[in-house]
Amino acid sequence: MAGDVQQGIEQLTRIVERNRILKLSPAEPIRGRMAFYFVARGYDKEWLFTLSHEALSDLPAMKTYQQAADRFARGLEGRFRNK
């Protein structure tokens, strides 16, 4: 994994897990693609999603990507609370 991608994964994990409601799985490379597979879990629920190498490597430097990741995580927290 390139350093920028690893930094992006680490930052994504911090953002998603910030409120200690969600837990993010380790990044799993998708075979034959330049992307990773993730699972966000909380309250016995889970959400599967993928992110490209490009998006992950840009995350540390792009405030808009960081804000989008935060909105995504907080939105999942709200959805996961619902029965």
C-alpha positions in Angstrom: 0.0 0.0 0.0 1.3 3.4 -0.9 2.0 5.8 2.0 -0.8 8.2 0.9 -3.3 5.4 0.7 -2.3 4.2 4.2 -2.7 7.7 5.6 -6.1 7.9 4.0 -7.2 4.6 5.5 -5.9 5.7 9.0 -7.7 9.1 8.7 -11.0 7.4 7.5 -10.8 5.1 10.5 -10.4 8.0 12.9 -13.3 9.8 11.3 -15.6 6.8 11.3 -14.8 5.7 14.8 -14.6 9.2 16.4 -17.8 8.9 18.4 -17.1 5.3 19.4 -20.4 4.1 17.9 -19.1 2.7 14.7 -16.2 0.3 14.1 -14.5 0.2 10.7 -13.1 -3.1 9.5 -9.6 -3.3 8.2 -9.2 -2.3 4.6 -9.5 -5.3 2.2 -8.0 -4.8 -1.3 -10.4 -5.7 -4.1 -8.7 -8.1 -6.5 -8.1 -6.6 -9.9 -9.2 -3.1 -8.9 -7.4 -0.2 -7.4 -9.9 0.0 -4.5 -10.6 -1.2 -1.0 -13.6 -2.8 0.6 -14.7 -1.7 4.1 -17.5 -2.7 6.6 -18.8 -0.1 9.1 -20.5 -1.8 12.1 -22.6 -0.5 14.9 -25.6 -1.6 17.0 -25.7 -5.1 15.4 -25.9 -3.5 11.9 -23.4 -3.1 9.1 -22.8 -1.2 6.0 -20.5 -2.3 3.2 -18.7 0.2 1.0 -15.7 0.7 -1.3 -13.3 3.5 -1.8 -10.7 3.9 -4.6 -7.0 4.3 -4.0 -7.3 7.8 -5.5 -10.0 8.8 -3.0 -8.1 7.4 -0.1 -4.8 9.0 -1.1 -6.6 12.4 -1.5 -8.4 12.2 1.8 -5.6 13.6 4.1 -5.2 16.7 2.0 -8.8 17.3 0.9 -11.0 19.1 3.4 -14.1 18.4 1.3 -13.4 14.7 1.4 -12.9 14.8 5.1 -16.2 16.6 5.6 -18.0 14.1 3.3 -16.5 11.2 5.3 -17.7 12.8 8.5 -21.2 13.3 7.2 -21.3 9.7 6.0 -20.2 8.4 9.4 -22.6 10.6 11.4 -25.4 9.6 9.0 -24.7 5.9 9.5 -24.7 6.4 13.3 -28.2 7.9 13.0 -29.5 5.2 10.7 -28.0 2.4 12.8 -29.8 3.7 15.9 -33.2 3.2 14.2 -34.8 -0.2 14.7 
